[in-house]
């Protein structure tokens, strides 16, 4: 039987916060199923986001800035 993890458990395994786990779910990058008010993630699905780049993407400077 597959192990199901809540967002807190998934966050600990991925080294990110539960909020970030919920963001990955809402962005469609991490499959999950909602049970009541909690999101449950299959342990095997964690590999889909393990190789993500850490941190925030760099902002692009628009023309005319800085100058």
N, C-alpha and C positions, 0 to 999 in steps of 0.2 A: 504494500500500500504506500502511496506517495505521501510524503510529509508536507503538510501545509504550514506556512509561516504567516504570522501577522506582520504588519508593517514595521513594528519595533524589532522583531526577530530578524526580518529580512535586512533591515538597516544595519544591525549589528554584524551580520555575515558579510555585507557589502562594504562596511566601513563608512556608511552615510547615515543621515538622520531619517527618522520615520517620515518627516515632511517631504524630504527629497524622494523617498520611495513612493509616496502618494503622487508626487509630481510626475515621476516616471510612468506611473499607472495612468494618470490622466492624459499624458502625452502619447499613450499607446505604445510605449517602448517596453513596458513590463506587463505581461498578461496577469490578470488577477480576477478574482470573483468576490463579489460583495456578499457577506453574510451578516444580515442586520446592519449595524453601523460600521462593521470592520471589513477591511479588505484582506483576503487570504491569497497568498502567492504559493504556487507549487515550487518546491525547492529546486527542481530541475530547471525552472524558468529563470533562476538567478543568473545563469551563464549568459543570458541574452543581454545583460547590462553590465557584466563584470569588466568588460574591456572598454568601458566608456572613458573619455578623457576627463581627468579630474578638474575641478574648479569650473568657473564660468567661462563662456566663450569671450574672446576679446571683442571689445566694441570697435566697430569700424569708424574712422573719423570721416565726417562728411566734408565736402568741399567748402572752403571758406572758414573752417574752424582753425583756431590757433594762429591767426594771422596777419 
